Amino acid sequence: MNPLNAPIPGQWESYVTQTGIGLEVIPHMIYDTATYVDNVTVDLPFFQTNRATADLTNIQQPGLLPSPQAFLIQCIGVGFKVQPQTVDAGAAAPTVFASLLDDLVQLSNTGIFRMVIGEKRYGPWPLYRLPISTYVKTSLASQAGAEAANITQLYGQSDGPLYALMPNLLIAPLQQFSVNLQWPAGAINTTSGNIVMTVLLDGQMSRAIQ
């Protein structure tokens, strides 16, 4: 019996509409989006909830791939879906600059990435080792205005090559999987408010040839 269709009665074998023959492999990414809640979140799950639009996720069913799809995870990335921020710094002495940029640094410094495929756990990986790689990036920190009211434009994003998994990890058809970003040291007080985060699994997908 073809394992893609198991379990079915043996007498139905000649009527199946899917087989393991004729699969194609394509470049693919699996991604999902969730919101870090300021000073609250310590565990942020991904790939477990239906999202409204394709910019938020591309999984068809939370937590698994439909048969006969399978996915080979080759790289991992974590990014921040944020916009540039304008801050009035005033004339304060140098200190920790409460800003969007500082929020992202704190989240990256203390956050970890855990993944479960089936019953197997993978990680933890520090978030600062899992950059989103390709995104709008800048070291923007321009100032304008009088000395007593410095206006600073700030923006931050994870940067660097995608973290390559060696060896790769396989998500089989209908196999449960999940990702959780966690902050074991406690929730971060993000002065810029809630922050939308995205997890990207980059690799190859096998699917039936139509």
Backbone as numpy.savetxt, mean C-alpha at the origin, in Angstrom:
# Nx Ny Nz CAx CAy CAz Cx Cy Cz
-8.81 -34.81 -11.36 -9.65 -33.62 -11.36 -8.77 -32.37 -11.36
-9.15 -31.41 -12.19 -8.41 -30.15 -12.22 -8.58 -29.41 -10.90
-7.50 -29.05 -10.20 -7.63 -28.41 -8.88 -8.32 -27.06 -8.92
-8.37 -26.40 -10.09 -9.06 -25.11 -10.18 -10.55 -25.27 -9.93
-11.10 -26.45 -10.18 -12.53 -26.67 -10.07 -12.93 -27.49 -8.85
-11.94 -28.00 -8.12 -12.24 -28.88 -6.98 -12.83 -28.06 -5.83
-13.77 -28.70 -5.06 -14.31 -30.04 -5.32 -15.60 -29.99 -6.13
-15.73 -30.83 -7.15 -16.97 -31.00 -7.90 -17.15 -32.48 -8.16
-18.38 -32.92 -8.40 -18.59 -34.33 -8.72 -17.81 -34.74 -9.96
-17.27 -35.96 -9.95 -16.47 -36.42 -11.08 -17.21 -36.42 -12.39
-18.52 -36.68 -12.35 -19.28 -36.73 -13.60 -19.49 -35.37 -14.23
-19.15 -34.30 -13.48 -19.27 -32.96 -14.05 -17.97 -32.48 -14.70
-16.92 -33.26 -14.62 -15.60 -32.82 -15.06 -15.58 -32.37 -16.52
-16.38 -33.02 -17.35 -16.36 -32.67 -18.78 -17.11 -31.39 -19.09
-17.73 -30.77 -18.06 -18.52 -29.56 -18.31 -17.87 -28.29 -17.75
-16.68 -28.40 -17.22 -16.07 -27.22 -16.58 -15.79 -26.14 -17.61
-15.80 -24.88 -17.14 -15.57 -23.73 -18.01 -14.22 -23.07 -17.78
-13.41 -23.60 -16.86 -12.07 -23.08 -16.64 -11.11 -24.24 -16.44
-9.89 -24.05 -16.93 -8.85 -25.07 -16.76 -7.54 -24.37 -16.44
-6.55 -25.14 -16.05 -5.22 -24.59 -15.82 -4.41 -24.49 -17.09
-5.01 -24.84 -18.20 -4.33 -24.78 -19.50 -4.65 -23.45 -20.16
-3.66 -22.83 -20.75 -3.91 -21.60 -21.48 -3.89 -20.36 -20.63
-3.09 -20.36 -19.55 -2.95 -19.15 -18.74 -1.96 -18.20 -19.40
-2.19 -16.89 -19.23 -1.24 -15.89 -19.69 -0.70 -15.13 -18.49
0.55 -14.66 -18.59 1.20 -13.89 -17.53 1.38 -12.46 -18.02
0.94 -11.49 -17.20 1.01 -10.08 -17.57 1.64 -9.29 -16.44
2.32 -8.16 -16.74 2.75 -7.25 -15.68 1.51 -6.69 -14.98
1.58 -6.58 -13.65 0.38 -6.15 -12.94 0.77 -5.57 -11.58
-0.15 -4.80 -11.02 -0.02 -4.28 -9.66 -1.33 -4.49 -8.93
-1.24 -4.78 -7.65 -2.42 -4.81 -6.78 -2.24 -3.69 -5.76
-3.24 -2.83 -5.63 -3.10 -1.70 -4.72 -4.38 -1.47 -3.94
-4.25 -0.82 -2.79 -5.39 -0.50 -1.95 -5.05 0.75 -1.14
-6.10 1.43 -0.68 -5.94 2.72 0.00 -6.73 2.72 1.30
-6.15 3.32 2.34 -6.83 3.45 3.63 -6.37 4.75 4.29
-7.09 5.18 5.31 -6.81 6.47 5.95 -6.26 6.29 7.36
-5.10 6.88 7.59 -4.53 6.96 8.94 -5.25 8.09 9.69
-5.88 7.75 10.81 -6.62 8.74 11.60 -5.69 9.35 12.64
-5.59 10.65 12.60 -4.69 11.41 13.48 -4.83 11.00 14.94
-3.69 10.61 15.53 -3.60 10.33 16.96 -4.51 9.18 17.43
-4.93 8.32 16.49 -5.82 7.20 16.81 -5.29 5.88 16.28
-4.91 5.85 15.00 -4.60 4.60 14.32 -3.30 3.97 14.84
-3.36 2.69 15.18 -2.16 1.91 15.47 -2.10 0.66 14.59
-3.20 0.34 13.91 -3.26 -0.82 13.02 -4.17 -0.47 11.85
-3.59 -0.44 10.64 -4.34 0.00 9.46 -4.39 -1.14 8.45
-5.56 -1.79 8.28 -5.67 -2.93 7.36 -5.87 -2.49 5.91
-5.35 -3.31 5.00 -5.51 -3.09 3.57 -6.02 -4.37 2.91
-6.66 -4.19 1.75 -7.19 -5.30 0.94 -8.30 -6.06 1.65
-8.97 -5.44 2.60 -10.03 -6.12 3.35 -11.40 -5.47 3.20
-11.48 -4.38 2.41 -12.72 -3.62 2.31 -12.97 -3.22 0.86
-14.22 -3.26 0.44 -14.59 -2.74 -0.88 -14.43 -1.23 -0.89
-13.83 -0.71 -1.95 -13.67 0.74 -2.10 -14.56 1.24 -3.23
-14.81 2.55 -3.23 -15.80 3.11 -4.15 -15.30 3.25 -5.58
-14.00 3.59 -5.75 -13.51 3.92 -7.09 -12.17 3.25 -7.37
-11.80 3.19 -8.65 -10.60 2.47 -9.08 -9.31 3.16 -8.65
-9.35 4.42 -8.27 -8.13 5.07 -7.77 -7.80 4.64 -6.35
-8.77 4.02 -5.66 -8.56 3.59 -4.29 -8.12 2.13 -4.20
-8.61 1.28 -5.07 -8.22 -0.13 -5.08 -8.51 -0.73 -6.45
-7.84 -1.83 -6.75 -8.16 -2.56 -7.99 -8.46 -4.03 -7.72
-8.70 -4.38 -6.45 -9.08 -5.76 -6.15 -10.59 -5.91 -6.33
-10.99 -7.05 -6.91 -12.40 -7.28 -7.19 -13.16 -7.77 -5.97
-12.48 -8.51 -5.10 -13.12 -9.07 -3.92 -12.13 -8.95 -2.76
-12.56 -8.38 -1.63 -11.63 -8.18 -0.51 -10.96 -9.47 -0.06
-9.63 -9.41 0.03 -8.90 -10.49 0.66 -8.55 -11.68 -0.18
-8.92 -11.68 -1.49 -8.53 -12.81 -2.32 -8.64 -12.45 -3.79
-8.02 -13.30 -4.62 -8.09 -13.16 -6.07 -9.04 -14.22 -6.62
-9.89 -13.86 -7.59 -10.80 -14.85 -8.15 -10.04 -15.91 -8.94
-10.55 -17.13 -8.94 -9.96 -18.20 -9.73 -10.26 -17.95 -11.21
-9.29 -18.15 -12.13 -7.98 -18.76 -11.92 -6.84 -17.75 -11.79
-7.10 -16.54 -11.33 -6.04 -15.55 -11.21 -5.08 -15.91 -10.08
-3.80 -15.64 -10.31 -2.77 -15.76 -9.28 -1.83 -14.57 -9.44
-1.15 -14.21 -8.36 -0.29 -13.02 -8.41 1.05 -13.32 -7.77
2.12 -12.96 -8.47 3.48 -13.12 -7.97 3.97 -11.77 -7.48
4.13 -11.62 -6.16 4.59 -10.34 -5.60 6.11 -10.25 -5.75
6.56 -9.25 -6.48 7.99 -9.05 -6.69 8.52 -7.82 -5.96
7.65 -6.83 -5.73 8.07 -5.60 -5.05 6.93 -5.09 -4.17
7.29 -4.33 -3.13 6.32 -3.72 -2.22 6.60 -2.22 -2.14
5.54 -1.42 -2.11 5.69 0.01 -1.91 4.58 0.56 -1.04
4.89 1.59 -0.25 3.91 2.30 0.57 4.04 3.78 0.28
2.92 4.43 -0.07 2.96 5.85 -0.40 1.92 6.64 0.36
2.07 7.97 0.31 1.17 8.89 1.00 0.46 9.74 -0.04
-0.87 9.67 -0.07 -1.65 10.44 -1.04 -1.95 11.80 -0.44
-0.95 12.66 -0.48 -1.04 13.97 0.17 -0.79 15.07 -0.86
-1.16 16.29 -0.47 -0.94 17.47 -1.32 0.03 18.42 -0.63
0.67 19.33 -1.40 1.54 20.32 -0.78 0.78 21.13 0.28
1.52 21.57 1.28 0.92 22.26 2.42 1.61 23.60 2.62
0.83 24.63 2.95 1.39 25.94 3.24 1.34 26.19 4.75
2.49 26.55 5.33 2.60 26.75 6.77 3.14 28.15 7.07
2.50 28.84 8.01 3.01 30.12 8.49 3.90 29.84 9.69
5.22 29.93 9.48 6.17 29.53 10.52 6.41 30.62 11.56
6.11 31.86 11.22 6.40 32.95 12.13 7.90 33.13 12.32
8.30 33.65 13.46 9.72 33.91 13.71 10.24 33.03 14.83
9.63 31.85 15.01 10.04 30.98 16.10 11.45 30.46 15.89
12.10 30.13 17.01 13.44 29.55 16.92 13.36 28.16 16.30
14.48 27.67 15.75 14.47 26.33 15.14 14.00 25.27 16.14
13.08 24.43 15.68 12.53 23.37 16.51 11.94 22.33 15.57
11.29 21.30 16.12 10.60 20.35 15.27 9.47 21.10 14.57
9.51 21.12 13.25 8.57 21.90 12.46 7.28 21.10 12.28
6.22 21.48 13.01 4.94 20.81 12.89 4.41 21.01 11.47
4.38 19.93 10.70 4.06 20.06 9.28 3.71 18.71 8.69
3.20 18.74 7.48 2.92 17.52 6.74 4.19 16.70 6.57
5.28 17.34 6.24 6.55 16.64 6.05 6.96 15.90 7.32
6.84 16.56 8.46 7.19 15.92 9.73 6.25 14.76 10.03
4.97 14.89 9.69 4.02 13.80 9.89 4.46 12.55 9.14
4.85 12.71 7.88 5.23 11.56 7.07 6.53 10.93 7.58
7.45 11.77 8.05 8.68 11.25 8.63 8.38 10.40 9.86
7.49 10.89 10.73 7.14 10.14 11.93 6.45 8.82 11.60
5.51 8.85 10.65 4.81 7.63 10.26 5.78 6.61 9.68
6.74 7.08 8.87 7.72 6.19 8.26 8.72 5.66 9.28
9.09 6.49 10.24 10.11 6.08 11.21 9.62 4.98 12.14
8.34 5.00 12.50 7.85 4.07 13.51 6.90 3.01 12.99
6.43 3.14 11.75 5.48 2.19 11.21 6.16 0.94 10.67
5.42 -0.18 10.71 5.91 -1.42 10.12 4.83 -2.02 9.22
5.28 -2.87 8.32 4.42 -3.50 7.32 4.39 -4.99 7.59
3.20 -5.56 7.75 3.04 -7.00 7.92 2.09 -7.53 6.84
2.36 -8.74 6.39 1.51 -9.35 5.36 1.21 -10.79 5.75
-0.01 -11.22 5.44 -0.42 -12.60 5.65 -0.94 -13.15 4.34
-0.39 -14.30 3.93 -0.88 -15.01 2.74 -1.28 -16.40 3.19
-2.56 -16.71 3.07 -3.05 -17.96 3.64 -2.92 -17.91 5.15
-2.16 -18.84 5.71 -1.91 -18.87 7.15 -0.49 -18.42 7.49
0.28 -18.00 6.48 1.68 -17.64 6.70 1.83 -16.13 6.87
2.65 -15.75 7.85 2.90 -14.35 8.13 4.27 -13.94 7.56
4.32 -12.72 7.01 5.56 -12.19 6.45 5.81 -10.80 7.02
7.10 -10.47 7.20 7.46 -9.21 7.81 7.85 -9.45 9.27
7.96 -8.36 10.06 7.65 -6.98 9.68 8.78 -6.32 8.89
8.37 -5.36 8.05 9.32 -4.51 7.34 9.10 -3.07 7.80
10.16 -2.31 8.10 9.99 -0.89 8.43 9.44 -0.13 7.23
8.53 0.80 7.47 7.93 1.55 6.36 8.95 2.36 5.57
10.01 2.82 6.24 10.99 3.63 5.51 11.78 2.82 4.49
11.64 1.47 4.49 12.30 0.63 3.49 11.37 0.27 2.34
10.15 0.84 2.34 9.16 0.46 1.33 8.63 1.69 0.60
9.47 2.41 -0.12 9.02 3.62 -0.80 8.11 3.29 -1.98
7.30 4.27 -2.37 6.38 4.09 -3.49 7.10 4.20 -4.83
8.31 4.73 -4.84 9.20 4.77 -6.01 8.79 5.81 -7.04
7.74 5.58 -7.80 7.34 6.50 -8.85 6.15 7.33 -8.40
6.35 8.63 -8.24 5.29 9.51 -7.77 5.80 10.94 -7.97
4.89 11.91 -7.84 5.31 13.31 -7.88 6.19 13.57 -6.67
7.43 13.99 -6.91 8.35 14.20 -5.78 8.99 15.58 -5.88
9.30 16.14 -4.74 10.00 17.41 -4.68 10.58 17.59 -3.29
11.64 18.36 -3.20 12.18 18.74 -1.89 11.73 20.15 -1.57
10.48 20.44 -1.91 9.91 21.77 -1.81 9.98 22.32 -0.39
10.60 23.46 -0.25 10.64 24.14 1.04 10.92 25.62 0.80
10.12 26.24 -0.06 10.34 27.63 -0.43 9.68 28.56 0.58
10.23 29.76 0.71 9.70 30.72 1.66 9.39 32.04 0.98
8.39 32.72 1.56 8.04 34.05 1.07 7.45 34.84 2.22
7.59 36.15 2.17 7.02 36.99 3.21 8.08 37.59 4.11
7.62 38.41 5.04 8.53 39.09 5.95 9.12 38.11 6.96
10.18 38.54 7.64 10.88 37.66 8.58 9.96 37.18 9.69
9.03 38.01 10.09 8.14 37.66 11.20 7.01 36.72 10.79
6.87 36.47 9.50 5.76 35.63 9.04 6.21 34.81 7.84
7.21 33.96 8.05 7.70 33.13 6.95 6.63 32.14 6.50
6.35 32.13 5.23 5.38 31.21 4.66 6.16 30.11 3.95
5.97 28.87 4.37 6.74 27.75 3.84 5.82 26.77 3.13
6.21 26.39 1.92 5.50 25.36 1.19 6.18 24.01 1.46
5.42 23.03 1.94 5.98 21.74 2.30 5.27 20.61 1.57
6.03 19.59 1.26 5.48 18.38 0.65 6.41 17.23 0.97
5.86 16.05 1.16 6.70 14.89 1.42 6.14 13.66 0.73
7.04 12.71 0.43 6.65 11.45 -0.18 7.75 10.44 0.02
7.40 9.18 0.15 8.43 8.14 0.22 9.17 8.09 -1.11
10.47 7.83 -1.05 11.29 7.92 -2.25 12.30 6.77 -2.27
12.69 6.39 -3.47 13.66 5.32 -3.63 13.08 4.19 -4.46
13.88 3.19 -4.80 13.38 2.07 -5.59 12.41 1.21 -4.79
11.48 0.55 -5.47 10.59 -0.37 -4.79 11.40 -1.47 -4.10
10.91 -1.91 -2.96 11.57 -2.96 -2.20 11.32 -4.30 -2.89
12.39 -4.92 -3.37 12.27 -6.17 -4.12 12.25 -7.37 -3.16
11.26 -8.23 -3.32 11.17 -9.44 -2.52 12.00 -10.55 -3.16
12.95 -11.06 -2.43 13.78 -12.17 -2.91 13.81 -13.25 -1.83
13.16 -14.39 -2.04 12.41 -14.79 -3.23 11.05 -14.12 -3.29
10.43 -14.18 -4.48 9.09 -13.63 -4.66 8.08 -14.44 -3.84
6.90 -13.85 -3.62 5.83 -14.52 -2.89 4.60 -14.65 -3.79
3.97 -15.81 -3.74 2.83 -16.11 -4.61 1.51 -16.04 -3.83
0.53 -15.31 -4.41 -0.85 -15.38 -3.94 -1.59 -16.27 -4.93
-2.04 -17.42 -4.48 -2.71 -18.38 -5.34 -4.18 -18.00 -5.51
-4.86 -18.56 -6.51 -6.29 -18.29 -6.69 -7.09 -18.63 -5.43
-7.96 -17.72 -5.02 -8.86 -17.90 -3.89 -8.13 -18.03 -2.55
-6.83 -17.72 -2.52 -6.08 -17.78 -1.26 -6.22 -16.45 -0.53
-6.59 -16.49 0.73 -6.75 -15.28 1.53 -5.41 -14.55 1.69
-5.44 -13.22 1.60 -4.25 -12.43 1.87 -4.66 -11.09 2.48
-3.75 -10.49 3.21 -4.02 -9.19 3.82 -2.71 -8.49 4.11
-2.80 -7.17 4.28 -1.66 -6.34 4.68 -2.12 -5.43 5.81
-1.28 -5.28 6.83 -1.55 -4.34 7.91 -0.33 -3.46 8.13
-0.55 -2.14 8.17 0.48 -1.21 8.62 0.22 -0.96 10.10
1.28 -1.07 10.89 1.12 -0.96 12.34 2.15 -0.01 12.94
1.75 0.63 14.04 2.63 1.55 14.77 2.73 1.05 16.21
3.66 0.13 16.49 3.76 -0.48 17.82 4.05 0.51 18.93
4.73 1.61 18.61 5.07 2.59 19.64 3.90 3.50 19.97
2.78 3.36 19.28 1.61 4.20 19.55 1.25 5.08 18.38
0.04 5.64 18.42 -0.46 6.50 17.35 0.36 7.77 17.25
0.44 8.30 16.03 1.19 9.53 15.76 0.23 10.71 15.75
0.63 11.80 16.40 -0.13 13.04 16.34 0.22 13.76 15.06
-0.56 13.53 14.01 -0.28 14.14 12.71 -0.93 15.52 12.69
-0.11 16.54 12.75 -0.61 17.91 12.87 -1.41 18.34 11.64
-1.19 17.69 10.51 -1.92 18.04 9.29 -3.22 17.27 9.16
-3.59 16.48 10.19 -4.86 15.76 10.16 -4.71 14.34 9.65
-5.81 13.74 9.27 -5.78 12.38 8.76 -4.99 12.30 7.46
-4.32 11.17 7.24 -3.46 11.01 6.06 -3.84 9.74 5.31
-4.12 9.90 4.03 -4.48 8.77 3.19 -3.21 8.06 2.71
-3.18 6.73 2.89 -2.01 5.95 2.54 -2.40 4.87 1.54
-1.45 4.46 0.72 -1.71 3.41 -0.26 -0.62 2.35 -0.17
-1.02 1.09 -0.33 -0.10 -0.04 -0.38 -0.13 -0.60 -1.78
1.05 -0.82 -2.34 1.19 -1.31 -3.70 1.99 -2.61 -3.71
1.42 -3.65 -4.30 2.13 -4.90 -4.54 2.37 -4.98 -6.04
3.63 -5.01 -6.44 4.01 -4.95 -7.85 4.55 -6.30 -8.27
4.19 -6.76 -9.47 4.70 -8.05 -9.91 4.06 -8.53 -11.19
3.64 -9.79 -11.20 3.04 -10.41 -12.38 1.78 -11.16 -12.00
0.80 -11.11 -12.90 -0.45 -11.83 -12.68 -0.62 -12.89 -13.78
-1.08 -14.06 -13.37 -1.49 -15.07 -14.35 -3.02 -15.08 -14.39
-3.56 -15.21 -15.58 -5.01 -15.21 -15.73 -5.39 -16.08 -16.93
-6.65 -16.45 -17.00 -7.12 -17.27 -18.11 -7.09 -16.48 -19.41
-6.73 -17.12 -20.48 -6.78 -16.50 -21.80 -8.23 -16.53 -22.27
-8.77 -15.37 -22.58 -10.17 -15.30 -23.01 -10.31 -15.54 -24.51
